Amino acid sequence: MRTYALGNPADPVDRPTWVDRVDNPYLHGPYTPVVSEVTAVDLEVVHGEIPDDLYGAYMRNGPNPVFEPKGLYHWFDGDGMVHGVYFRNGRASYVRKWIWTRALRAEIARGRAELAGVMGPFDLARVQGPLEQAVNPDYCKDTANTTLTLHNGRLLAQWYNAGRPCALDPLTLETIGEESFGGAIGGTLNAHPKVDPRTGEYIDYDYGDFKPYLDYYVIGADGALKHRARVDLPGPRLPHDTTITRHYTILHDFPLYHDTEVLRRTGHRVVEFHRDTPSRFGVIPRYGTQAQVRWFEFTPGYVLHMVNAWEEGDWIVMDGCFQPDPTIRRDRDEGPLASMLAYLRYRGHLRRWRMNLKTGESSEEQLDDLNVEFCLPDAGLYGVRSRYSYHQRVPTDLQTLAFDALVKYDHESGAREIYEYGPGWFPSEAPFAKSTRGGDEDSGYVVTLATQIADYRSEAWVFDAKRITAGPIAKVRLPARVAAGFHASWFPGRQLWPGAGAPL
């Protein structure tokens, strides 16, 4: 298994001094956190030209711990930091800022880490009231470091294990504060909401370590609550994504979850794969109730991220990246980090599920065997049929999770195109950016941030979505290193600068 040297000798200033004291591969090499916030304009284009019809912003979230962790560090624990690359008039600017969560503010005030991360142990005594009503961040650090969603003029940062949404200014990336949608949300929300591009509605749900149910929400385009419903489950679950169609939401119930009694007794969340229990999808009308949910059973496994879902008559069709065996196989030689390292060794492929709401029929099929994840369609097509998606190929011979190629799928023909990033490059998730000139579905660009392990330079790469295999048509030098991170989104210029019009 390949590993990388500890430390970051090529960038000795912009890194915390404490990382050398912590032997954890997710704190070194391309994962090394940075210590500065940066704003820069008129970035240098080192290859090609920035297209004049690329108008908007690429934004990516990720972990960037400020203080030495309390206990074992999991990659999901780092304080959220947002990187934004803004494209306009053939030029680019860059901003990166920390997300000032309540957890980070408390640590800054005390000068040290306060809460344990994902691997615990959790201080359940902090919980006020019954554990079954507990909000996860009451006893586990909520870092808002996972996803970014633009809704009602605010950029919302959310956390992997259901956290309190944090609202940011989408142009400056300054933290505004926690988002409760006018008090409608009393606690946390799942990390992967969907904003319907046709209605502007924000659709999401909450779950908890001890709660055998989901709280399902629809928030209007104006930020006000439109609908809420409770959906009971067989027990506490660990779903991750949200999928929508024009009229329905698909809820996820997978047989990968923890033992609540072990958590209650030890303060540790021990996740196991229950291979004799089916995967389930619950289809609920957009404004539906628990009584209206239709559950469909499928092969046991797990899905982190779906590509998209849509309606075809009485059928719901959904594509996503399926893990047929998410068993956490711990390597004893890796010591106390074995569970985290095993959990992040991804094995999965593109799959399709079909569910008939009239007859109850269902089917599923594997669409490819390539090891891929971090899958994105054109976000403007969420909920309706989409033809193309853009994925990251995940190598299987590394100690840590990384991406080594960009993969474009044609969901109609089954064809795929692959661009290999090259030795030493660590890219990020790559969303699609529609051309301001319009055109067919893949008329536009795919954007990513990439860091070279040899000298730690970071660049924004722009691909022509129709010619992925040709490589980047533009590379923009960033003024500072970008550490490896999580999810990225593309936000069109008309949403960021309303009334300004396209720059053409």
N, C-alpha and C positions, 0 to 999 in steps of 0.2 A: 504494500500500500504506500503510495507516494505521500510525503509530508513536505512541509515548507519550513524554512529556517525561522526561528523565533526572532521577534524584534523588527525594527524598521530603520536600519542604519542610514538609508538614503534620505530620511525625513526625521531627523532627531528632535526638531523643535516642536512640530505639530503633532505631538503624541503625549499622553499622560505618562509621568514618570513611574507610576505605580504598576504599569502593566508588566514590567520585568519581574515583579514579585509573584505573578500569578501564572502558573503553568497551565494554560488553556489555549488550544489552537484557535478558538474563536475570539481571542484577544490579541492575536499576532498575525504577521504576514498581511494579507489583503484585508483582514478583519480588524486590524489595529484601529482603535478609535482615534479621532482627532480632538483637538482641544480649543479650536477657534471657530468663531462665526465669520462668514465672509460675504461681502457684496462686491461685485465687479461688473463693469460694463465694457462694451466693445471688445469682446473676447477675440483672440487670435484664431483665425481659420488656418489650420496647418495642412489641410488637404481639401481640394475641390472648392465648391462654393455652396453657401447656404441657399437653398431654393427660396425664391421670393414668394412662393405660395405656401410656405411653411410658416404658419401664423398661430402662435399660442405658446403653451409652456409644457415642458416635460418636468414632472415632479416625482421624486422618489423618497420614500420613508426608509428608516432603518435604525438599528441599535447603535448607540454611541455613548457608552457609560461615562459619567463625569467622575465618580468616585470608585475606589476599589470596592468590589462587591462584598456584600455580607453573605458569607457562605459560598457555596458553589455557584459559579456563573454559568448560566444558560444563555445561548445566543439570543433568545427572546427577551432577555432581561435588560438590555442596554437602553439608556434613555433615548427617547425618540429624537432624531434629527432629520430635518427635511432639506433636500437638495432641489433647487428649482433652476432650470435653464429656460430662459424666455427667448423666443424667436420672433423677430418682427423686422420687416423691411430688409431682409437679408443679413441681419446682424443678430448677435446673441449676447445675453447678459446672464449672470449667475448669482444666486443667493443661497446661502445655507444658514439655517438657524435651528437651535434646540427647541423642542416643544416643552414649554414650561408647565408641566403637569403638577398636580398637588404633591406627588411623590418627590419630584425633583426640587420643588420649592422647599420642602421640608428638609431635604438633604443639604441644600445650599445653606439653609439657616443653621443647621447643626454641624456642618462641615464633614459629614460622613454618611455612608449608606445606612438606611434605617430598616427597610423591609427586605426579607428574603425574596428571592426570585422564584422562577417556575419550579426549581428542584427542592424548594423548601429548606428547612422545615418551616411551616407556617405557624404563626402565633394565633391560633384560633381563639385564644382568650380575648383578643382585641375586638371580637365580634359582639356587638350589642344586640341582644335578642336571639331568637332561634337560628341555628345554623342553616336551617332550610330556607331562610329568607336572606342569608348573608350575601353581600355584594363581594365578589372576588377580591377587588382591590383593598377591602378592609384588612386583609391579612396577607396579600401577595402584591408585589410591586406592579403597578399599572403604569406603563411607560408610553402608551399611545404611539408605538413605534412601527406599526405594521402596515396600515393602508392610508390612502388619501382619497377623499371624495369631495367634490364641489357641489354644494347645495345652498340655495337661497343666498348666494353671494359670499358664502363662507367656505373655507377649506377645512374639512373635518378629518382629524387624525384619530385613528382608533387602534386598539390593541388586540393582539392574537387571541387571548383567552377571555374575551368579553370584558371591555373596559369602559371607562367614562369617555365619551367623545370629547376631544379638545378642538375648539374652533380657532383657526388662524386666519390672518389677512392673506388672501391669495396672491397679492402683489409684493408685500414686504416679508411675508412669512412670520410676522410677529404674532405671538400667542395672544388671543383675545380672552379666552377662558373656557371653562367647561360648558358644553352645549347640552341643555336639558330640553330644548324645544318648548320653551315657555313653561317649564315645570311638568310637561307631560311624561318625561322619562325621569324616574326617581333614582335610577342606578346606572346600570351598564348596558352596552349593546355589543352584539357580535361584530367582529372586525371587518366583515365583508358585506356591507349594505349594497343595495343597488339603487341608483337613481334612474327612474324611467325617463328616457330622453324625450318622450312625447308629452308626458304630463308634468314632469318635474318633481314627481313624488319620490320620496325617500322611503325605501322599504327595508326593514330589518327586524331582528328579534333579539331577545336577551335570554341567557341561560346561566346556570350557576352550578357550582360543584356539588351542592346538596339538593338542588331543585329538580324534581321529576316532571318538569314542564318547561315550555317556552312561553315567553310573552312576545307576541307578534305585533308589530307596529306599522302603520302607514302614516307618514308625515307629509302634509301638503307642500306644494312648491313655495308657499309663503312661510313655512316653518311651523305651522300649527298642526296639532294632532288631528288626523282624519279618522283613524280606526285603530282599535286595539282588541286583541283576542288572546285568551290563554289556550294553549294546546298541550294537553297532557302527553307524557311519554312513559315508557315502562320503567324509567329510572333516570337519574342524572346522566346527561350525555355530553359529548365534546364535538359538536358540529363546528364547521368552520366557514362555509360559504353560504351565500344566498343566491337563488336563481329565480328569475321572473320571466313571465310571458306577458302578452298584452292584458290578459284577464286573470292570471293566476300567479301564485308564488309557490315554489317547490321547497319544502322543508326537508332537511337531511337528518337521518337517524342511522348511524353506523355502529357496528359492534366493536368499536375501539373506545373503551372508556375505563374509568377508574373505579376502585372499590371504595365506597364512601366510608365504610367502617374502618378500613386501614387509614384513610385520611383523617378521620375523626380521632383515632387512637394515637397516631404517630405524627401527624402534621405533614406527612408526605403524600403526594398524589402519585400513586402507582398505576400506570396505564397498561391495560392488557387487551389483546385481541381475542374476542370470543368467536372463534371460527365456526361454531355451530349455530350462530345467530345470523339471520339474513340482514343485509342492508335494506333500508326502507326509505322511500321518498313519499312525503305527504303533500298532496296537491290541494291547496286551499284557494278559494276565490280571493281576489285582491282585497275585498272587504268582507271576507268570510268569517265563520265561527268554527269552533272545534267540531261541531256536529256536521259541518260540511267538508271536513278534510277527508280525502280519499287516499288511503295508504296502499302502496305497491311494494312488493318484496322482490329482492334481487340477490345476486351472488354476494356472499359475505366479503367485506373489504372496506376500503376507506377512500374518500375523495377530499383532498384539500381544496382544489379549485376546479370549478366548472368553466367551460368556454362560454356556453350560451344555451338558451332554451327557447322554443317557439311552439306555436299551435299549428297543427295540420288537420283541420276538421275536428274530429273527436279525439285526436291524438295529441299528446304532449311529447315532443322530441327534445332530448337533452344530450349534449356532448360535454365530456369532461375528462380529466386525467385520473384514472382509477388505479388504486394500489390493491392487487389481489391478495397480498399477504403482508399487512402492516405490522407483523409481529416484531417486537423490539428485542432483537438478538444481541444481548450484551456481551462484549468481549472483556473477559476478566483482566486482561493485560492493560486495559485502558483505565483501570481504577475507578474512582468515584464518578468520573465523567462518562462512564460507559453507556449509561441509559440515554443521555443526551446525544452522544455521538451516534448511537445505534438508531435513535428516532429520526435523525436527520439524514440517514443514508437511504435516500429515496429509491424505490423501485416501482415504476408505474408506466402506464401507456394511455393513449387516447381511446376512449370508449363511447358508445352511444346507448342510451336508454330510451325506450318508447313506452308510453302509458296511455291506454284508451279510457277516457273518462266515461264513456257510455257502456262499454261491454266489460270493463275491468281487465281486458287483456294487457299483456306486457311482454316486452322482449328486450334483449340486450346483445350487443356485439362489440367485439374488439375491432377497432379501426386501423390500428398499427401496432407494431411491437417495439418502436423506439422508446427509450427511457426519457420522457419529456414531462415538464411541468411549467408552472408560471405561464399560464396560457391566457391569451387575450385576443378577442375579436375587435372589430371597430366598436368602441363603446357606444357610439351613436345608434347601434343596431341591437343593443340589449333588449331581449324580449321578442324579437322578430327574427325570421330566418336569416342567417348570415352564412356566407360561403367560405370565408378565409379566417384563419387564426394564426397567431404568432406565439411560438413556444420557445423555451430554453431546453436544450439537451443537457441532461445531467450525467456526468461521468460516474462510473461505479468503482473507480480505483483510487479515489481520494479519501483522506481521513475526514474531510469536512465537505459540506454541501457547496457546490460550485456549478457554474455553467460553462460549457465549452463550445456551444454552437447555437446559432439562431435557426429555428425551423419554421417554415411557413407551410401550413396545411391548406389544401383545397378540400373542403368537406363534401363537395359534390362529386368530384372525380376520384378522390382518395389520394391524389398526388401530393408529394411533399418536396420542398426545396430546402437545402441546408447550406448555411454559410458557417464555416468553422472560424472561430475568433483568432486562433493562433496561439503559439506558446506564450505563457506568462500573462495573458490578458484575462482579467476578471470583470465581466460585464454585469449589467443589471437587467431586470425585467424590461421588456421592450414593447411599449404600446404603439398602436397605429395612430397616425396623425393625418386626418383627411386634408387633401389639397383644397385651398380656398377656391379653386376653379371647378370643384365638383368632379363629375365623372363617375365611372363605374366603381364597384365596391373597393377595389384595391388601388384606386387612384389616390396616391398620397405617399406617406413616408412611415418608416419605422425608426424609432429613436431609442438609443440606450446610452448609459454612461459606462465607461470602461476604464479600469486601472491596470497598469502594467506592473507586474511584481518586481521586475528587474530594477526599475528606478522610481517607481511609485508616481509616475505622471498619470494624470487622469484626463480623459477626453470625452466629449459628447460626439457620438457617431450617428449620422443620418443615412439611412438606407432608402433607396427607391423601392417601395413595397412591391412593385411589379418585377423587380430584378434583384431579389435578395442575394442570389449567388454571386452577383457582380461585386459585392462588398460595399462599404460605405461610399456615398457620393460626396460626403463632407465630413471632416473631422475638426472639431473645435477644441482647442486647448483650454482646460479649466485652470483657474489660478491656484487651486489647492487640491490636495489628494481627497478622493472619495472612497471611504471604507465600504466594503461589501455590505449589502443590505437587503431589504425585502421588496415591497411592492411599489410599482410605478404606475402613473396615469398620465394621459395626455389631455389637456384642457384647451379647447379651441379659443382663439383670440376673442371671438365675439362674446364669450362668457366672461373673460377676464377684463376686457376693455369694452363694455357695452356702449353702443352708440358711436364708437370710433370707426367702425367699418373695417373692411380688409385693407391691407396696405398696398394693394395693387392699383 
